Amino acid sequence: MTSVGGTEMVDWKLAVATATRLVRPGPEVSRDEAREVVAELRRHAEASEGHVRGFTRMGPREGEAGVRTPVLVVDRAGWVKANVAGFRAVLGPLLEKMQGRRAGLPGGAVLGAVGGKVTGVELGMLLSFLASRVLGQYETFAPVTRDLPGSPGGGGRLLLVAPNIVQVERELDVDPHDFRLWVCLHEETHRTQFTAVPWLRDHIEGEIQTFLAETDVDPATLLERVREAAQSLTGARPPQEGRSIVELVQTPAQREILTRLTAVMSLLEGHADYVMDGVGPQVVPSVAEIREKFQKRRASGAGRLDAALRKLLGLDAKLRQYRDGERFVRAVVDEVGMDGFNRVWTSPNTLPTKAEIAKPADWVARVHGRTEG
């Protein structure tokens, strides 16, 4: 990445080192138990592919081999490394633009000397917090490294964070084998979405890069938002003073893009929840208990600290995406069936708008030419 004055906007290596040092240890398990968890998650991930593709009727077209993406069972440090690699790849163009602006700012040399280190530490603090909460993740934009293999052509990879899955299954007091399969069903749905819909990844990446190209925020403002989030972790800033990083959106064009991205993310998250519960009764005997307990955990978070971080990082919006997207998928499938719903994957033009997520009948009318009543 281009640097100004020999420094980068973000010291990525320091971010990884800080997060790895600060991340809390996972639950206590013996070496044999850890091996058993990893092996079971890999088995469940493989089995989930068939369950999800059968339920959704999504997969490679006849005669096509389909894209194979790796499944990585990682610890918290492994999740940090993977996400830093992804952030660096996606944010590279924006940071290069901001570095150019920084060079012309009053005091830019001083900012250049310390900004990358400070931001690296603070990003590391945030990642250390999040690394203990994420159960799984389909990395859509996953650069291949020696330690983190990906699919050919950068098609993504599926991460399962073993210590977090074990921790949550214990906290919820649910059947561990059922819970592990339930989590794999959700994440496998995301993998199926991107491997069965070839244009989806490029479409989302194009939207993100257009959004970033419109960004005209001075580096000091962006760094201040990161500091606010990091300081809430240490108690140096009261939670109510925090502002969402998403509030940096400035231009009408950015707001339009963000509206479209919100709609597609609601679709993807809601679809995964719908599939997870739809497949569940056949293969996860205790799915109803798991869903009830997990929904309560998702809604409540872990107290004031989680609430502050959700606001600062815009994660409260993600919680709404699960709920609103699942309602959309359920309503459409009830109206036009699974094959009718799958027309959503035809092209970017058939993706629902944010308004249609709230009113599924409008999407049905637009795409299927049908109206209620």
N, C-alpha and C positions, 0 to 999 in steps of 0.2 A: 504494500500500500504506500502511496506517495506520502512523504513526510515533509514537514516544514521545520527548518532549523534543526534537522536531525531527530525530531520527535514526531510521534504519531498522536492523533487526537485521542486514541485509546491505546493504552499499553495492554494488549491482549494477553500476553504471557503473564503479566502481573495479575490480570483479572482471574486467570485460571489458578495461579498460585494462591491468591487470596481466598478464593472460594473453596479450594481444596483444603486449605488450612483451617478455615472457619466452619465448614459444614459439620453439622452434628453427626456423631456416629449413629449408625443404624441400630435396629434392635439386636439384642444378643441372640445369636444362633451358633450352634456348633458347626465345625467345618463340614461334617456329614450332612447336617440340615441344610446348609447353604448350597451344597452340591445338589441336593434333592430338589430344592426350590428352583434352581436354575434349570435343571433338567425338565422339571414339570412345566415351567413356563415355556420352554422351547416346544414341548409336546403340545401344549395348549395352543400356542401360536400356529403351529402347523395344522392342527385340527380345526382351528377357527376359520382358516381360509375356506375350507369346504362348507362349513356351516353358513358363513356369511354369503358366499357366492350362491349357494343354493337358495337361501332366503330372499336375497335381493335380485336374483337373476342377472347379476352383473358379472362380467368376466370377459376373457378374450373372445373375439369373434371366431366363428368356425374356421379352422385352418391356421389360426394365429397362435403362436406359442405364448404370447403375453410377456409382460415385464416381470422379472423376478427381482424382488428387493430383499436384502438381508434382514434378519431379525437379530438384534443385539440385546442380550440381557446384561445390563450394566449396573454398577453401583452409583452412588451419588457423584463421585468424582468423574466417572465416565460420562454421566449426563451433562455435567458442567463442560467438559472438553468438547462434547458434540455440539452443544448449543453455542459456545463461543465460536467454533468454526463456522456454524451457520450464520450467526450474527455478522461475523466479519465479512462473509461472502455477500450477504444481502445489503449490508449498510455501507459497503466499500465506496460506491459512487457518491453517496451523500457525504461521507466523511472527507473524501477528497475535495469535494466542493467547499465544505466548511473550513478545511485547512487553508484553502486558497484565500478565503475571506479573512481568516484569522491573521494571515501574514500582513494584511493591510490595516489591522486594528491598532489603535493606541495601546501600547503595552503588550502587543502581540508576541514579542519575543519572550516576555516573562511567562505569559500564558502557555506558550509552546514548550517552555522548559519544564513546567510542573503539571500542566493540564493532563497530559497523557497518563502520567503516574497516578495523579489523584483520581481521574476517572476510572482507571484500571482497578484501583483499590475499591472504589465505591461500587462499580459494576460487579466486582467479585463478591462484595457483601450481599448484594441483591441475589446473585446467583446461588450463594450459599444458603439463603433463606428458601428460595424456590426449589432447590435441589432435594430438599427433604419432603416436598409435597407432591411432586409430579409422579404419577403412577406409570404412565406410559406416554409415548409421543411418536407420531409418524412425522419424521423429518422430511418435509417436502423438498427443501433446498439444502441438500446435504453434500458438501464437498468431501471427496474421498481423501482420506489420509492413511498413513501407515497403520495407525491404531484403530481407525474407524472406517471399515470398508463400506462401500455403497454399491448401488447397481450401476451397470454401464450407462453412460450418458447422464449421470447425475439424477437418476430416477427416484432417489430417496432411500430411506431405511427406517425400520421400525425399532424403537427403543422401548424396552421394558425395564423399569427401575426396581430391581428385586427387593432391596431393603425397605423401600416405601410401601410396596405391596404387602410385605409381611407385617409392617407396622400397622397399616390401616386394617388389615384383616383381624389383627389382634385387638385393636381399639374398638372395632365394631362388634367383636365377638361373633363372627360368622364362620361358616365352614370354609377353611382355607382353600381347599381344592376347588370348590364352587366359585369362590371369589376370584381366584387366579384365572379361571376360565372366563369368567364374566368380564374381567378387565381386558383380557386378550380379544374377546369378541368386539369390544368397543374400538380398540386400536386397529384390529384387523379390518374393520369397516373403513377406517380412514385409508389404510393401504389399498383396499379394493377400489375406493373412490378414485384414487390417483392412477392406479395401474390399469383400471378398466376404462378410464375416460382420458384418452391420450392428450387432449388439448387443455385439460384443466390446470395442470401445473404451469404451463406457459402463460395461460390467461391470468392466473393469480400473480405470477411473477411480473407480468407486464403492468398490471394494475399497481403493484407495490412500487415498481421502479418509476412509473409515471408520478405516483404520489410523492416519492422522495425527490424527484426532479423539480417538483413545484415548491419544495421546502425552502424557505428563505428566513431561517432562524439563525440569529447570531450564535456562535459557539458558546458564549458565556451563559446564555439563556438555557440552552439545552443541558449544559453541565449542571446548572442550578437545579433543574428538575431531577436529574440523577441524584444530586446531593440530598434533595428533600426526601427522596425515597430511602436512600441509605441512612440518613439521620433518624428517620422514624424507627429504624431497627435498633438504634442505640438509645432512644429516648431523648435525643438532643432537640427534636422538633415535635411539638404536640401534633397528634394525628389530624386535628381539624384544620391545621394550617396547610396541609398538603394539597397540592393541585395535581390533576392527572397529566401525565405526559401527553396524552391524547389531546389535551387542550392547547397544545402548540399548533394544531391545525389552524391555518390562517386564511387560505385563499378559497374562493367559491369552487374552483376546480378540485382542490383537495377535499372539500366537504362532499362533493359529488362522488369522488372516488371512494372515500371512506364509507359513504352510504352503500355503495355497491359491494365493497368488501365486507361490510357488516352483514349484508344479506347473504352472501355466499358462505361466510363463516357460520352463520346461523343455520343454513341448510346443511353444511357438512357436520356440524356438531349435533344438530337435532336428528339427522339421519343416523348417525352412529348410536345415539341413545335409543332411537326407535328400533334399530336392528338388534342391539344388545338385548333389549327386553323381548323382542319378537322371537329371537332364537332361544332365549333363555329357558322358557318352560320345558322345552324338549331336551335340553342338555345340561341345564343348571337347576337341579331340584329346588334349591332354596332361593331362587331368583327374587321372589316377592319380598322376602325378609331382607336380602342384600340391598335391593333398590330402596326400600323404605328407610333403612338405616343410613345408606349412603346419601340419599337426598337430604336428610336432616344435617348430615355432616357438611355437605356441599353448601347448603344455605347458611349455616351458622358460622362456618370457618372456625378459627381457634381463638376467638376473642378480639380485643381491640387492635392488636398488632396486625392480624390478618385483615381486618377491616381497613386499616390505614394503608396497607400495601395494595389491597384491591383497588382502592380509590386512586392511589398515586400511579399505578401501572395500568389502570383501565380494566382490571380484571373483573370488576363488578359487571361490566358490559358482557364479558364472556359468560357469566352465569346466566344472564338473560338470554344469550344466544342458545344455550342448551334448551331452555324452557320453550322459547318462542319457536325455535327450529323444529323441535320434536312435535309441537302442536301442528305446525304446517305439514310435516310429513304425514302424520297420522290422518289429518283431515283429507289430504289429497288421495292417499291410498284408500281411505274409506269411500271416496267419491269415484275414483277411476281405476282402482286396483294398482298392483305393483307395476305392471307393465306400463300403465298410463302414467304413473308417477315417474318412471324411468325416462320419460321423454324430457325430464329436466336436464338430463346429461347430453342432449342432442348437440347443443352449441351454446356459446355464451348468451345468445339471444333467448334461449329458453330457461336460463337461470331466473329464479324469482327476484323481483325487486324487494326492497325493504318493506314497501307498502303491501306487497303480495304476501310476504311472510306473515304479516298481521291479518291479512284477509285471503286465505288460500283459495276461496271461490273465484277471486279475480284472476289468479294464475290459471286455474282450470278453464275459465272463460277465454282467456287470451290464447292459451296453448292448444286447448281441445275444442274451443268454440262452443263450450257448454255453459249454461247459466243455471243458477238454482231455480227450483220451482217448476 
